[in-house]
């Protein structure tokens, strides 16, 4: 197994966007999960409903991945994610 991307699945699109902003505020790049194929130009005529693909697109966030990430880099990202979720649950 060669993992390419590590992702976080948030509860909602708003939560994903807030986490992405928190990471960006600390200089950490991230991006939404892959756009569902049926929403891309060559496939827009595809028939059907794709709730799982749409949920992953709305709520999934891809984290930094590189062979150059150090253990310290990884712990920094993990720490910010833990901080975000701990502070978000404290507000609820």
PARO-584821 format. One line per field, with one value per residue (C-alpha): residue number from 1; residue in three letters; chain; x, y, z. Coordinates in pm, 1 decimal, decimal comma. Each point is the difference from the previous one (the first is absolute). Example, Ala and Ser with C-alpha at 12.3 -4.5 7.8 and 13.67 -1.06 7.14 Angstrom:
2
num: c(1	2)
residuo: c(ala	ser)
cadena: c(A	A)
X: c(1230,0	137,0)
Y: c(-450,0	344,0)
Z: c(780,0	-66,0)
This chain:
92
num: c(1	2	3	4	5	6	7	8	9	10	11	12	13	14	15	16	17	18	19	20	21	22	23	24	25	26	27	28	29	30	31	32	33	34	35	36	37	38	39	40	41	42	43	44	45	46	47	48	49	50	51	52	53	54	55	56	57	58	59	60	61	62	63	64	65	66	67	68	69	70	71	72	73	74	75	76	77	78	79	80	81	82	83	84	85	86	87	88	89	90	91	92)
residuo: c(unk	unk	unk	unk	unk	unk	unk	unk	unk	unk	unk	unk	unk	unk	unk	unk	unk	unk	unk	unk	unk	unk	unk	unk	unk	unk	unk	unk	unk	unk	unk	unk	unk	unk	unk	unk	unk	unk	unk	unk	unk	unk	unk	unk	unk	unk	unk	unk	unk	unk	unk	unk	unk	unk	unk	unk	unk	unk	unk	unk	unk	unk	unk	unk	unk	unk	unk	unk	unk	unk	unk	unk	unk	unk	unk	unk	unk	unk	unk	unk	unk	unk	unk	unk	unk	unk	unk	unk	unk	unk	unk	unk)
cadena: c(A	A	A	A	A	A	A	A	A	A	A	A	A	A	A	A	A	A	A	A	A	A	A	A	A	A	A	A	A	A	A	A	A	A	A	A	A	A	A	A	A	A	A	A	A	A	A	A	A	A	A	A	A	A	A	A	A	A	A	A	A	A	A	A	A	A	A	A	A	A	A	A	A	A	A	A	A	A	A	A	A	A	A	A	A	A	A	A	A	A	A	A)
X: c(0,0	124,3	-230,4	-17,5	-234,1	-111,4	-343,4	-231,2	-373,8	-187,1	-365,1	-96,6	131,6	6,5	213,1	234,6	38,3	66,4	265,2	159,5	11,3	152,8	274,3	56,2	25,8	297,8	161,4	-119,4	-142,6	-295,3	-272,1	-347,8	-32,3	-28,4	-299,8	-247,6	42,6	-366,2	52,2	291,6	-62,3	45,6	-236,7	-275,2	-254,2	50,5	-327,1	-32,1	43,1	338,2	-52,8	326,9	212,5	-181,6	41,8	373,5	32,3	-191,1	162,7	338,4	324,6	332,0	296,0	358,3	189,0	359,4	306,4	158,5	-246,3	188,9	-141,1	-9,6	-203,1	-244,3	-38,4	-64,5	-283,5	-143,1	23,5	-189,4	-271,6	-37,8	-6,5	-265,3	-231,3	53,9	-81,9	-294,7	-153,9	56,4	-215,0	-291,3)
Y: c(0,0	344,3	261,8	309,7	227,3	32,4	149,8	121,6	-44,6	282,7	2,9	271,4	218,1	297,8	-194,6	-109,3	360,3	119,5	-267,8	83,7	367,3	-87,4	-196,4	279,9	255,6	-204,5	-33,1	-353,3	-72,4	-235,3	-50,0	-145,8	-363,6	-87,7	133,9	-276,7	-118,7	58,5	370,8	29,3	121,0	-330,6	-179,0	254,2	-205,0	-299,4	-108,7	-90,0	126,9	-21,9	90,2	-149,5	175,8	327,5	-37,2	-64,4	305,7	217,2	-123,0	-153,0	192,1	-121,2	68,8	74,4	-299,7	-14,5	-212,7	312,3	31,5	-49,6	-158,3	352,6	123,5	-286,7	61,8	369,4	-82,2	-262,1	241,6	272,8	-243,3	-122,6	361,0	93,3	-289,0	48,3	370,9	-63,4	-254,0	234,5	262,0	-242,9)
Z: c(0,0	-90,9	150,8	-215,6	185,5	355,2	39,6	270,7	-33,1	169,9	102,5	-248,9	-279,2	237,6	246,4	-279,7	-115,7	355,7	55,1	-334,1	100,9	338,0	-172,5	-255,0	282,0	122,7	-343,8	-69,3	-343,9	-40,6	-255,9	-30,1	-97,5	-368,7	-188,7	-91,9	-358,7	-96,5	72,8	-245,3	-354,8	-189,3	238,0	72,1	-192,2	230,4	149,4	363,2	350,4	169,6	366,6	127,2	-263,0	67,1	377,5	-37,6	-225,1	245,9	320,9	-87,4	40,6	-143,1	224,8	-102,1	-134,4	-110,3	48,9	146,0	289,9	321,3	313,4	142,9	-300,2	40,8	373,2	-67,5	-241,2	235,8	291,9	-187,5	-105,8	358,2	122,9	-257,8	92,7	374,4	-21,7	-235,2	237,4	292,9	-179,5	-44,8)
